[in-house]
Amino acid sequence: MSEDRPRVSIVVPAYNEGEAIGPFIDRVKSTVRIPFELLIVVDTPDDTTLAPVAEATALDARIRGVINTHGRGPAQAIRYGFDVAEAPTVVVTMADGSDDPRQIDALTELVERGVVVAAGSRYMAGGQQIGGPRFKRSLSRLAGTSLHLFAGIGTRDATNSFKAYNADFVRTVTIQSRDGFEIGLELTAKARRARLPVAELPTIWLDRTEGQSNFQLRKWIPKYLRWYFFAFGRPLPINEIKDAAHAGAKGSK
């Protein structure tokens, strides 16, 4: 691998973060030790996140603000981030500071050792979730625990967005989500159907201290349920995962 090529592309969907993106960028720069690129993905050229990102780019070329062309919303932004990522490993994390960037190195190294999905887990020993709506926390924990126990999905926190992925795996199975943050569950469920390795590390999630969350629980629950049930299906060759997921989506309509 060329020393100029990043080992990890850090994909961050952002929406009107404004100056709040500055401390996030500083945390990534001060804690991630391996070669990286930081892709902050917004939906429109007038997003308030872009101006402070441009200032950061002028000082550090590893940081890029990119405009998503797939359509609005976090799922589309994450999809676009994968499309433009240059590294063989992609980490998805949030711009609000809820995830711990000190763990990006370790998650990346798990993927480099052979897992296709490495999850930051709030629900394993040593993990924790601090803050956030109680109902949302309860649903997330229930989903993660049941998938771990009954589907053998490889992590107790399948719904967490803070994950590292083998980029070739993602490009093979594709991302079919178009709304919300269910991509983390989708790709973990696809890894399980392909019987490819998933691993986890404990993480401590902290609710954002500035701004408002863009999570729309009522709208996105049906989309999470699609991938929840998909995880329980029979084993499939990796090249059949995309079509199986598409057929399942058509059958559920």
C-alpha positions as CSV (number, residue, x, y, z in Angstrom):
1,M,0.0,0.0,0.0
2,S,1.3,3.5,-0.9
3,E,2.2,5.6,2.1
4,D,0.2,8.4,0.5
5,R,-3.0,6.3,0.4
6,P,-5.2,6.5,3.5
7,R,-5.8,3.2,5.4
8,V,-9.3,4.5,6.4
9,S,-11.8,6.8,4.9
10,I,-13.9,8.4,7.7
11,V,-17.4,9.2,6.3
12,V,-19.4,11.7,8.2
13,P,-23.0,12.7,7.1
14,A,-23.6,16.3,8.2
15,Y,-26.5,18.7,8.1
16,N,-26.0,22.4,9.0
17,E,-23.5,21.7,11.7
18,G,-22.0,25.2,11.2
19,E,-19.0,26.0,13.5
20,A,-19.9,22.9,15.6
21,I,-18.0,20.8,13.1
22,G,-14.7,22.4,14.1
23,P,-14.3,20.6,17.4
24,F,-15.3,17.4,15.8
25,I,-12.5,17.8,13.1
26,D,-10.0,18.7,15.8
27,R,-10.9,15.5,17.8
28,V,-10.4,13.3,14.7
29,K,-7.1,14.9,13.9
30,S,-5.8,14.5,17.5
31,T,-6.9,11.0,18.0
32,V,-6.7,9.0,14.8
33,R,-3.1,7.8,14.3
34,I,-3.3,5.8,11.1
35,P,-3.3,7.5,7.7
36,F,-6.8,8.7,7.0
37,E,-9.1,10.9,4.9
38,L,-12.0,12.6,6.5
39,L,-15.0,13.0,4.2
40,I,-17.7,15.3,5.5
41,V,-20.7,14.8,3.3
42,V,-23.5,17.3,3.0
43,D,-26.6,17.5,0.7
44,T,-26.5,21.0,-0.7
45,P,-23.8,23.7,-1.5
46,D,-25.4,26.1,1.0
47,D,-25.1,23.8,4.0
48,T,-23.5,25.7,6.9
49,T,-21.1,22.9,7.5
50,L,-19.1,23.6,4.4
51,A,-17.5,26.9,5.2
52,P,-15.7,25.7,8.4
53,V,-14.7,22.5,6.6
54,A,-13.2,24.5,3.8
55,E,-11.1,26.4,6.4
56,A,-9.9,23.1,7.8
57,T,-9.1,21.7,4.3
58,A,-6.8,24.7,3.7
59,L,-4.8,23.6,6.6
60,D,-5.0,19.9,6.2
61,A,-5.6,18.2,2.8
62,R,-6.8,15.0,4.5
63,I,-10.1,16.7,5.2
64,R,-12.7,17.1,2.4
65,G,-16.2,18.5,2.3
66,V,-18.1,16.8,-0.4
67,I,-21.6,17.4,-1.8
68,N,-23.8,14.3,-2.1
69,T,-25.5,13.9,-5.5
70,H,-27.6,10.8,-4.6
71,G,-30.4,12.7,-2.9
72,R,-31.1,14.2,0.5
73,G,-30.8,12.4,3.8
74,P,-28.2,10.6,5.9
75,A,-28.5,7.3,4.0
76,Q,-27.8,8.9,0.7
77,A,-24.9,10.9,2.2
78,I,-23.3,7.8,3.5
79,R,-23.8,6.0,0.2
80,Y,-22.1,8.9,-1.6
81,G,-19.3,8.8,1.0
82,F,-18.6,5.1,0.1
83,D,-18.6,6.0,-3.6
84,V,-15.8,8.6,-3.2
85,A,-13.8,6.9,-0.4
86,E,-10.3,6.1,-1.4
87,A,-9.3,3.7,1.4
88,P,-9.9,0.0,1.6
89,T,-11.6,0.5,5.0
90,V,-14.5,2.9,5.6
91,V,-15.6,4.1,9.0
92,V,-19.0,5.8,9.4
93,T,-19.3,8.1,12.3
94,M,-21.5,11.0,13.3
95,A,-20.6,14.7,13.2
96,D,-22.3,15.4,16.6
97,G,-19.5,14.0,18.7
98,S,-21.6,11.1,20.1
99,D,-19.0,8.6,18.9
100,D,-15.5,8.2,20.2
101,P,-12.9,8.8,17.4
102,R,-10.2,7.2,19.6
103,Q,-11.6,3.9,18.5
104,I,-11.3,4.5,14.7
105,D,-7.8,3.0,14.7
106,A,-8.9,-0.2,16.5
107,L,-12.0,-0.7,14.3
108,T,-9.9,-0.2,11.2
109,E,-7.4,-2.7,12.3
110,L,-10.1,-5.3,12.9
111,V,-11.2,-4.9,9.3
112,E,-7.6,-5.2,8.1
113,R,-7.4,-8.5,10.0
114,G,-10.2,-9.9,8.1
115,V,-13.7,-9.0,9.4
116,V,-16.0,-7.2,7.0
117,V,-17.9,-5.3,9.6
118,A,-16.4,-4.0,12.9
119,A,-18.9,-2.4,15.2
120,G,-18.6,0.0,18.1
121,S,-20.9,-1.7,20.6
122,R,-22.8,0.1,23.4
123,Y,-24.3,-3.1,24.7
124,M,-21.3,-5.4,25.3
125,A,-19.3,-5.4,28.4
126,G,-17.4,-2.1,28.7
127,G,-19.9,-0.3,26.4
128,Q,-22.4,2.3,27.5
129,Q,-25.0,4.7,26.1
130,I,-25.4,8.0,27.9
131,G,-28.4,10.1,27.1
132,G,-30.8,10.0,24.2
133,P,-34.5,9.2,24.2
134,R,-35.4,6.2,26.5
135,F,-37.7,4.6,24.0
136,K,-35.2,4.7,21.2
137,R,-32.5,3.3,23.5
138,S,-34.8,0.4,24.6
139,L,-35.6,-0.5,21.0
140,S,-32.0,-0.4,19.9
141,R,-30.9,-2.6,22.8
142,L,-33.7,-5.1,22.2
143,A,-32.9,-5.4,18.5
144,G,-29.2,-5.8,19.2
145,T,-29.6,-8.4,21.9
146,S,-32.1,-10.5,20.0
147,L,-30.0,-10.4,16.8
148,H,-26.9,-11.4,18.8
149,L,-28.7,-14.3,20.6
150,F,-31.0,-15.7,17.9
151,A,-29.4,-14.7,14.6
152,G,-25.8,-15.0,15.6
153,I,-25.1,-11.6,13.9
154,G,-21.7,-11.1,15.5
155,T,-22.4,-8.0,17.5
156,R,-24.7,-6.9,20.3
157,D,-25.2,-3.5,18.6
158,A,-26.2,-4.1,15.1
159,T,-28.1,-0.8,14.9
160,N,-25.2,1.5,15.8
161,S,-24.0,3.6,12.9
162,F,-20.4,3.7,14.3
163,K,-18.9,0.9,12.3
164,A,-15.9,0.1,10.1
165,Y,-16.4,-1.8,6.8
166,N,-14.4,-3.6,4.2
167,A,-15.1,-1.3,1.3
168,D,-14.9,-4.2,-1.3
169,F,-17.6,-6.1,0.7
170,V,-19.9,-3.0,0.7
171,R,-19.4,-2.5,-3.0
172,T,-20.3,-6.1,-3.7
173,V,-23.4,-6.3,-1.6
174,T,-24.3,-2.7,-2.2
175,I,-26.2,-0.2,0.0
176,Q,-29.9,-0.4,-0.7
177,S,-31.1,1.8,2.1
178,R,-32.3,5.2,1.0
179,D,-33.5,6.8,4.3
180,G,-32.3,7.2,7.8
181,F,-29.4,5.6,9.5
182,E,-30.4,1.9,9.0
183,I,-27.3,1.3,6.8
184,G,-25.4,0.0,9.8
185,L,-28.0,-2.7,10.3
186,E,-28.4,-3.4,6.6
187,L,-24.7,-4.1,6.1
188,T,-24.4,-6.2,9.3
189,A,-27.4,-8.3,8.3
190,K,-25.9,-8.8,4.8
191,A,-22.6,-9.9,6.4
192,R,-24.5,-12.4,8.4
193,R,-26.4,-13.8,5.4
194,A,-23.1,-14.2,3.6
195,R,-21.6,-15.8,6.8
196,L,-18.7,-13.3,6.7
197,P,-17.0,-12.3,10.0
198,V,-18.4,-9.4,12.1
199,A,-16.6,-8.2,15.2
200,E,-17.2,-5.6,17.9
201,L,-15.4,-3.4,20.4
202,P,-17.0,-1.7,23.4
203,T,-17.8,2.0,22.9
204,I,-19.3,4.7,25.0
205,W,-21.9,6.8,23.1
206,L,-22.7,10.3,24.4
207,D,-25.8,12.2,23.4
208,R,-25.0,15.4,21.4
209,T,-24.6,18.6,23.5
210,E,-25.2,21.1,20.7
211,G,-28.0,21.2,18.1
212,Q,-30.8,18.7,17.5
213,S,-30.7,15.1,16.3
214,N,-32.0,14.4,12.8
215,F,-33.2,10.9,13.8
216,Q,-36.9,10.3,12.9
217,L,-37.9,7.2,14.8
218,R,-41.4,6.8,13.7
219,K,-40.6,7.2,10.0
220,W,-37.6,4.9,10.0
221,I,-38.7,2.0,12.2
222,P,-40.3,0.0,9.3
223,K,-37.0,0.4,7.4
224,Y,-35.0,-1.1,10.3
225,L,-37.5,-4.0,10.6
226,R,-36.8,-4.9,7.0
227,W,-33.1,-5.5,7.7
228,Y,-33.8,-7.0,11.2
229,F,-35.8,-9.8,9.6
230,F,-33.4,-10.1,6.7
231,A,-30.6,-11.2,9.1
232,F,-32.5,-14.4,10.0
233,G,-32.5,-15.8,6.4
234,R,-30.5,-18.8,5.1
235,P,-26.8,-18.5,4.2
236,L,-26.2,-17.1,0.7
237,P,-23.1,-16.6,-1.5
238,I,-22.0,-13.0,-1.3
239,N,-22.8,-12.4,-4.9
240,E,-26.4,-13.3,-4.3
241,I,-27.0,-11.0,-1.3
242,K,-28.0,-7.9,-3.3
243,D,-30.7,-9.7,-5.3
244,A,-32.0,-11.5,-2.2
245,A,-32.4,-8.2,-0.4
246,H,-34.1,-6.7,-3.4
247,A,-36.5,-9.6,-3.7
248,G,-37.3,-9.4,0.0
249,A,-38.1,-5.7,-0.3
250,K,-40.5,-6.4,-3.2
251,G,-42.1,-9.2,-1.3
252,S,-42.8,-7.0,1.7
253,K,-44.7,-4.3,-0.3
